[in-house]
Amino acid sequence: MATKTKNLPVPQNTGFSLIANTDFNEMIADELDGLDMGFERIKIPAGGVTMFELPGEDDEPVTVKEFSAVILLQHPLFAYYKQKYTGGNNPPDCGSTDGVIGVGEPGGSCKQCPLNQFGSGENGSKACKNRRRLYVLREGELFPLLLSLPTGSLKGFKRYIKQQLAKGRKTNAVVTRFALKRATNAGGIAYSQATFAVDRVLTPEEYVVIVKMSEQVKLYAENIGLDAENTVIGDEEIDQEPAGGVEPLTGGK
């Protein structure tokens, strides 16, 4: 009599299966001992260009209209420069990675600081630039990338977070699709504004893996200072608020 075989479930090889059995901390310790950890960056161009610049394998950036990734970690990034920022790795005179307490000159409460009020900067903006730092992981990759959202993209990001919370999930429970659109600030200057949409919800198995990865990345994020923000933080075209302004998010996720 023929033996009846039972069909076993086929394991799903999702885009995040690479990190399922990977200890991020151990991998960093083994491979980058004595080297600067850092994270490669996704850049948002100036001037209303609607193409992201992603790091390429041959040191040449790859431009894409959109990409999808899980947001492992996101937190505020405030930076104030007494002299106009012109690029480079110069740390700000005062900065904050929690949006609550500024470190430097003048330092203290970010909420009460006059430099963190609309009208303290050029064209009605804030002298202290409010941004959001995101650590994102694309499917099929092991290392997160860093994306710094400029002020003009924060209103849409805040709305996106609220939409996810309304459904009982955090931003690291979904794969987010990032895109850019052209917008204009109060001074008539065009800038690139990030948009956000759910690509798909993670499976329960994927979410367990992502939560673990998020905790591991958080340990390294604490050591990445404000002086590492050498992308486009000083570019007036995207740092100025859109007409009517926007009240940035505070507090990490």
ABEGO torsion letter per residue (X at the ends): XBBBBBBBBBBBBBAAAAAAABBAAAAAAAAABGBBAEBBBBBBBBGGBABBBBBBAAGBBBBBABBBBBBABBBBBBBBBABBBAEEABBBABBBAAGABBBEOAEEBAAABAAABBGABBGGBBABBBBBBBBBBBBGBABBBBBBBBAAAAAAAAAAAAAAAAAGBBAAABBBBBBBBBBBBAAGBBBBBBBBBBABBBBAAAAAAAAAAAAAAAAAAAABBAAABABAAABAAAABBBBGEBBBBBEBX
